[in-house]
Amino acid sequence: MKIAVIGAGISGISSAFELVANGHDVTVFEKSNAAAEGASFATNGLMASSLMQPLTLSASEPSHWNRFLKNAKPLSVRSGMRWNDLQWLWQWSKYGNTETLTASIQNLRALYAYSLERMRSIASHANLDYEQSNGQLVILRTAEDENMLRPRLSLLKDCGVEFQILSHEQCVKYEPALSLSTEFHAGIHFPNDEVANCRQFAMLLKAELLQKNVDFQFNAKVKGIKTTPHLSILLEGDNQARPFDHIVLCAGSDTPMLLQALQCDFASTSICNYTLTLPIRETTLAPRSAVLDTKTNITLHRLGQRIRVCGGYELGADVSKKHKKTMNHMYQVMEQFFPGAAMHQAGSQIFKSSQLITATGLPYIGASRVAGLWINAGHGVHGWGTACGSAKLIADLITKKEPEIGALAFQRLGY
Ligand SMILES: Cc1cc2nc3c(=O)[nH]c(=O)nc-3n(C[C@H](O)[C@H](O)[C@H](O)COP(=O)(O)OP(=O)(O)OC[C@H]3O[C@@H](n4cnc5c(N)ncnc54)[C@H](O)[C@@H]3O)c2cc1C
């Protein structure tokens, strides 16, 4: 079948890969001049199958509310809030009594397991070599932080997540460059989490796709999707729409806008966050893998010869406006935990982007209300970790192949 994929981020590229593997003729339309220029450009790289990542799933756990009250907010609210953001915030804050949260955790973990397996299989078959490290250390500054996290930890344990609580000394053994002068209470080690370079993986997959004759159209902004006389795509600057048998929407934060024109709602919002990428100054002073500070929601990790710092989650923000205080704070936290490891802040690559997130924290992977139009979006903070599995799922649904994991959990469009 002739299939169009809108968006060449990690979701679009991996969807194209699986569609080609299922025998389809694929064209990818991307408004930028290169692949992985949106949220997939400089992600935190975490493949946190433990789901130990800021803004995962619901805010309804006591730990989140305690943090709001203590002013250690997981999310900063900026002045550009719209009705849609408020709706999301309300739904996000109340979604998830223990029962629904447990189901969400299980579904997201199943998608993760499927994704990681698929990613490894693709990488080994295609000989893809990308930057990667194993394990995540979550820092608890105080005993109170540990108490606040207990409900989440016990839920994760019930859902089969492996972890170990480490003393201060054990943390330093695990991450030898952790500053001895930074006081903290303990750490939790998640051995099955990973860090890998999302953009690098996307570019390697794209190179594979070029060899398989996938047509990549860059600087090709989709202006609209037409349903009559047949399903087709209208590009900005074109006066004739291009027909396809199926269209897969992988347009990240722009997905709801493209759907709105077809009277389809996608209950979600866009959340912005930042990464700073700094060249390593002294290797022995740098982190080994990922370290998350639960007090600030800032994650640090090693990416080849660089350190990447991620944080500064914002709602109602303008993606083009970088908040200097937030970036300085991210740099300070890195210096606090790994002093002298990186070059000066002035030499850092600063990246801010938005990611589409649903109130349940689960992505949407499935058909839209328009025949032939499919959606693979709303992955929030787990879009890299779950990309390969989501792509295989959408490609199998389109091809009418029996999906290898349950799809229903990822097919809730409204609140
Ligand atoms: C700073 C940051 C750190 C992150 N860290 C992690 C992490 O550690 N682990 C993790 O799992 N996830 C992480 N995420 C989330 C993850 O990056 C995203 O969920 C994922 O990249 C989404 O991929 P995507 O392809 O759906 O969207 P995008 O990468 O945004 O791609 C969408 C593409 O569609 C294109 N497009 C949009 N509209 C149109 C149109 N009309 N016509 C043509 N093209 C169009 C855009 O240009 C873009 O290239 C992070 C996100 C950010 C912003």
The ligand as a Tripos MOL2 file, in Angstrom:
@<TRIPOS>MOLECULE
LIG
   53    58     1     0     0
SMALL
NO_CHARGES

@<TRIPOS>ATOM
      1 C1         14.3150   18.1190   26.2080 C.3       1 LIG1
      2 C2         13.6290   16.7930   26.0450 C.ar      1 LIG1
      3 C3         14.1450   15.6650   26.6890 C.ar      1 LIG1
      4 C4         13.5170   14.4280   26.5180 C.ar      1 LIG1
      5 N1         14.0380   13.3260   27.1260 N.ar      1 LIG1
      6 C5         13.4850   12.1030   26.9110 C.ar      1 LIG1
      7 C6         14.0600   10.9380   27.4720 C.ar      1 LIG1
      8 O1         15.0230   10.9730   28.1880 O.2       1 LIG1
      9 N2         13.4820    9.7370   27.2090 N.ar      1 LIG1
     10 C7         12.3750    9.6270   26.4220 C.ar      1 LIG1
     11 O2         11.8990    8.4980   26.2280 O.2       1 LIG1
     12 N3         11.7960   10.7230   25.8790 N.ar      1 LIG1
     13 C8         12.3360   11.9470   26.1220 C.ar      1 LIG1
     14 N4         11.7490   13.0670   25.6020 N.ar      1 LIG1
     15 C9         10.5150   12.9140   24.8630 C.3       1 LIG1
     16 C10        10.8140   12.4740   23.4430 C.3       1 LIG1
     17 O3         11.8950   13.2310   22.9720 O.3       1 LIG1
     18 C11         9.6120   12.7010   22.5700 C.3       1 LIG1
     19 O4          8.4820   12.0510   23.1030 O.3       1 LIG1
     20 C12         9.8940   12.1420   21.1800 C.3       1 LIG1
     21 O5         11.0840   12.6690   20.6470 O.3       1 LIG1
     22 C13         8.7300   12.4660   20.2850 C.3       1 LIG1
     23 O6          9.0860   12.0700   18.9950 O.3       1 LIG1
     24 P1          8.1350   12.4180   17.7940 P.3       1 LIG1
     25 O7          8.7560   11.8920   16.5760 O.co2     1 LIG1
     26 O8          6.7570   11.9680   18.1520 O.co2     1 LIG1
     27 O9          8.0800   14.0110   17.7970 O.3       1 LIG1
     28 P2          9.1750   15.0350   17.1940 P.3       1 LIG1
     29 O10        10.5530   14.5620   17.4190 O.co2     1 LIG1
     30 O11         8.8070   16.3790   17.7050 O.co2     1 LIG1
     31 O12         8.9070   14.9270   15.6510 O.3       1 LIG1
     32 C14         7.7590   15.4650   15.0320 C.3       1 LIG1
     33 C15         8.1990   15.9180   13.6560 C.3       1 LIG1
     34 O13         7.0600   16.2960   12.9100 O.3       1 LIG1
     35 C16         7.4000   17.4060   12.1380 C.3       1 LIG1
     36 N5          6.1550   18.1040   11.7690 N.ar      1 LIG1
     37 C17         5.2690   18.6950   12.5910 C.ar      1 LIG1
     38 N6          4.2360   19.2310   11.9010 N.ar      1 LIG1
     39 C18         4.4870   18.9440   10.6040 C.ar      1 LIG1
     40 C19         3.7930   19.2480    9.4070 C.ar      1 LIG1
     41 N7          2.6400   19.9560    9.3980 N.pl3     1 LIG1
     42 N8          4.3200   18.8240    8.2220 N.ar      1 LIG1
     43 C20         5.4990   18.1210    8.1890 C.ar      1 LIG1
     44 N9          6.2000   17.8370    9.3140 N.ar      1 LIG1
     45 C21         5.7030   18.2300   10.5040 C.ar      1 LIG1
     46 C22         8.2750   18.2390   13.0500 C.3       1 LIG1
     47 O14         9.0770   19.1420   12.3400 O.3       1 LIG1
     48 C23         9.0840   17.1440   13.7290 C.3       1 LIG1
     49 O15        10.3000   16.8760   13.0520 O.3       1 LIG1
     50 C24        12.3440   14.3230   25.7440 C.ar      1 LIG1
     51 C25        11.8160   15.4670   25.1290 C.ar      1 LIG1
     52 C26        12.4540   16.6840   25.2540 C.ar      1 LIG1
     53 C27        11.8860   17.8980   24.5660 C.3       1 LIG1
@<TRIPOS>BOND
     1     1     2 1
     2     2     3 ar
     3     2    52 ar
     4     3     4 ar
     5     4     5 ar
     6     4    50 ar
     7     5     6 ar
     8     6     7 ar
     9     6    13 1
    10     7     8 2
    11     7     9 ar
    12     9    10 ar
    13    10    11 2
    14    10    12 ar
    15    12    13 ar
    16    13    14 ar
    17    14    15 1
    18    14    50 ar
    19    15    16 1
    20    16    17 1
    21    16    18 1
    22    18    19 1
    23    18    20 1
    24    20    21 1
    25    20    22 1
    26    22    23 1
    27    23    24 1
    28    24    25 2
    29    24    26 1
    30    24    27 1
    31    27    28 1
    32    28    29 2
    33    28    30 1
    34    28    31 1
    35    31    32 1
    36    32    33 1
    37    33    34 1
    38    33    48 1
    39    34    35 1
    40    35    36 1
    41    35    46 1
    42    36    37 ar
    43    36    45 ar
    44    37    38 ar
    45    38    39 ar
    46    39    40 ar
    47    39    45 ar
    48    40    41 1
    49    40    42 ar
    50    42    43 ar
    51    43    44 ar
    52    44    45 ar
    53    46    47 1
    54    46    48 1
    55    48    49 1
    56    50    51 ar
    57    51    52 ar
    58    52    53 1
@<TRIPOS>SUBSTRUCTURE
     1 LIG1         1 GROUP 0 **** ****
